Amino acid sequence: MDIISRLNKKNHEAAVRARRMNKSARRLLDEQIHKLEASQKQKTKSLERNTESVATILQELSETARSRYSDGTDSPIAWDEDFCLPSFRDKIPDQTEKINREKADIVNLKKDLNEKLKTVKLHSHRQKWKPEKNRKEEQRSKNDITVISHFKSTPCRYVLRKKETQCMYFPCRLPETYHSIGFQSRPVEYNALSNYEELSHRSRVVLPLKPAPVSGNFNVAVDKAVATPRISVKDRIRGLNQYVKEMKARNEKSKPKDWAIRYGEPIPRRLLFKTVIPV
C-alpha cells in the first residue's frame, strides 16, 4: 500500500507541474499573439494612410495636367489612359553616339597608360608614373609632414633581385639627426656598407663594445684536491650498529648488582601496589 500511495503522490505532483507549465506557456502565447495583432493593425493603418495620400497626390497631378492642356494644343507628353499619368517613354533621346564617343575615349586612355607604363619599366630607377590626382595628394601629404632633408632614399645595392620601386626601409642610410633615445641596442654589424667607419663613429654610444679577441696558449692550473666522497647508506648503517653496541656495553658496565638477576624484566603490579615494608 505504501508503494501505491507513493506512486499516486508522484503522479499527482507531475500532473500539477504539467498543468502549471501549460498555463504559463498559454499565457506567453496569448501575449505574443496580442503583440503581433497590435503591430499588424498599426502597419495596416499606416499603409492605408500612405495609399490614400498617394492616391490624392496622383489625382491632383492628373487634374492639373488635364487643365493645363485642355486648350487643344499639342502636348509634348504622351498620355497613358490606364494610369492617368504622363509617360516619357516615347520622348527619350538617342544615346548611341554619346556611348560610342565614351568608348573611344576609354580606348585612347588605355593606350596612353600602356605606353607610360612601358617607359616606366624601361627606366625603373626613376619615379613611377602616377595620375595627376594621386600626385597632387602625395604633394599635399608631403607638405603636411616635415621631411628630414638628410634622409634620402637610394636604390638598394645589397638585394639580389632588382626592385621596381625604391627601398624606403630604415636603416640603409642613417640621417644626421639620428639619436639613440628609445632605441633598443643590438649587436648589428654594418660591415656591408661603404660608409661603415662613419656609421660606427656616429653610433659609438649605441652599439656595445666588441670583446678583445683571445689568442695564444695559456696553462690553466688544475685543482688536484679531490673532495671527499659522499657517505653511503651502508656506512651510515654500520656506524649506527657500532654505536648501539657501545651503548649496550656501557649499560652492562653501569648495571647495579642487586638488579643483576631481573635486570630488564617487567615488574609485576602486585609488587608496585603492595611494596615490602621492612620491619
N, C-alpha and C positions, 0 to 999 in steps of 0.2 A: 504493500500500500504506500509505503514511503516513496518508492521509486515512481509510482504512478502520479502521486501528488507533486513530486518534484518535476516530472515531465510536464504536467499540466501547467505548473507555475512558469516554467521556461517558455512554453508555447504562448501563454498569456502575455508575458513580457515581450516576446518577439512580435506579437500582433500589435501591441500598444506602440512599440517602437516603429513598426512599419506604418501604422496609421499616422503617427506624428510626421514621419518623413514625407508621406504622401500629401499631408496638409501643407507642409512648408513648400514642397515642390509646386503644388497647385497655386499657392499664393504668389510664388515667384513668377509662374507662367502668366497669371492674371495681370500682374504688374507690367510685365514685358508687353503683353498684348495691348494693354491700355496705352503705354507709351508709343507703341507703333501706330495705333489708331490715331492718337493725337497728332503725331508728326505727319502722318499721311493726310489728315484733314487740313493741316496747316499748309502742306505743299500743294494740295489741290486748290485751296483758296488762292494762294499766290499765283499759281498757273492760270486760273480763271481770270484773275485781275490783270495779269500780263497780256493774255489773249484779248481781253476786252480793250485794253489800251492800244494794242497793236491794230486791232480792227478799226478803232476810231481814227487812228492816225492814217491808215490806208484809205479810209473813206474820205477824210478831209483832203488828202493828196489827190485822189481821183476827181473830187468835185472841183478843186482849184484848177487842175489841168483841163478839165472839160470846159469850165467857164472861160479860161484863157483863150482856147482855140475854138470857141463856138461861133466865130465870125464866118467861118468857111474858108479861111486862108489855109495854105499848105503848111502843115506842121512837119518839122524835121524829125518827129518822133513817130515810130510805128506803134500802133496800139494792139494789145492782146485783149480780146474781148472776154477771155476766160478769167483773167486775173484783174482786169480794170487798172493795169499799171503800165507805164511806158516801158518799152523794150528797145534797147540799143544794139541788138544783135546784128541788125542789117546795116548799121552805120559804122562798124569797126573798120578803121583804115588798114590798108595792106602793109605789113611789116617785113616782107621778104627782103626788100632792098636794104633795110637797116640791118637785118640779121646777117646778110652776105657781107656787108661792109665791116661789121664787127668781127666776123670770122677771118677776113683778110687781115685786119689789124692784129689779131691774135697770132696768125701765122708769121707775120713780119716780126713781131716782138720775140717769138721763139727763135727765129733765125738770128736776130741780133744777140740774144742771150747765149746761144751756142757759140757764136764767133768770139764773144768776150770771154767765155769760159775756156776756149782753146788758147787764147792769148795768155790767160792767167796760168794755165798749166805749163805753157812753154817757159814763162818767167815765174817760177814758183817762189823765188826769193823776194819778189815784190809783193805788195799788199794785194790780197784777193779782191776782185771786183765785187762791189755790193751796190744795191739800188740806192737811188738818191735819198729815199725816205730813211733807210737804215743808216746811211752815212750821216744824215742830219741828227738822228737820235744819238748816234755814238759821239758826235761832236758836242752835243748838249751835255751828255753824261760826263765827257772828259772835262768840260768847262766847270761842271759842278764839283768834281772831285779834284783835289790838289795832287798832281802827279809829281813824283820825285824826278827831277831832271837828270840825276846821275844814274838812275836805273834804266838803262836802255837794253831792250831785248835784242839778242843776236841769234842767228841760226845755230842750232845745237851741232857741235862738231864731234860728239862722242857717242851718238846713237848710230847704229848700223844702218837702219832703214831711213830713207830720206822723207822728211815730213813736208807736206804741202804748206802747213801753217808754221808760223814762228813759235819757238818754245818760250812760253811765258812763265815757267816754273822757277822757283827760288831754290837754291842759290847758285845759279850759273854764273852770275856776276853780282858781287856784293856792292850796295850803294855806299857812298861816303858817310851818309847819315845813319849807318847801321850801329846799333848799340846792343848790349847784352842784357838789358832789363827784361826779365821774363823769358829768357832763352834757356832752354834745357841743354846743358853742355854734354856733348857726347864725343868720344874719341873718333872723329871723322878726319880722314886724311885727304887733302886736296892736291895730291901729287900729280894728278892727271891734268891739272890746269897749267896754262903757260905762266900765269902771274901768281904762282904758289908762294913765292917769298913775300910778295906784297900782302897777300891774304893772311899768311901766318903772322907777319908783323902786326897787321891790323887787329887780328883776333887772338893776340897773345894771352889776354886775360881770360878769354872764354875757354880756350882749349886747355886740357890738362897737360902737364909736363910729361915728356916721354921718359921712361926709366932708363938709366945708363946701362948699356949692354955689358953683360958679364962674360968675360973670355979668359981662358987660361986654366991651368990645372991647380987645384987647391987641395991640400991634405987636411981632411977633416978628422979630428980626434974622435975615436970611437970609445965610448964609455964601456970598460970591461967589467965593471962592477955588476954582477948578476944579482938581482933581487931574490930574496928568499922565496921558495915556492909556497904556494898556499897549503895550509894544513888540511889533510884529507879527513874524511869521516872516520875511517878505520883508526887513524892516530888518535882522534878525539875519544873514541870508544875505549881504546886501550888505556889511555890516560885516566879515564873515569873509573875503569875497573881497578886500576892500581890504587887510586885514591880511596876507593871503598875498602880494599884490603887493608890499607894502612889505618883507616879509621876503626875497623874491626879489631885489629891488633892492639890499638891504643885502648879501646874499651875493655878488652880482655885483661890488659895490664892493670887498669884502674878499677876493676870489678872488686867489691868488698868480699871478705872471706865468709861472712855469715850468709851471704846470698849465693854461695858457690853451688849449693845443691839445686835450688829452684830459681836460678837466675834466668830471667826472660819468660818464665811461665806465668799465666794469669793467676791472680789471687782470687779465691772464692769470696762471694758476697757475705757468707756467714762470718768469715774472719774480719771482714771490713766493718760489718754492723756490730758484731759482738767481739770486740777485741779482748785479749787476755790481760787481765789486771793482775799485776804482780802483788803477792801478799807480803 
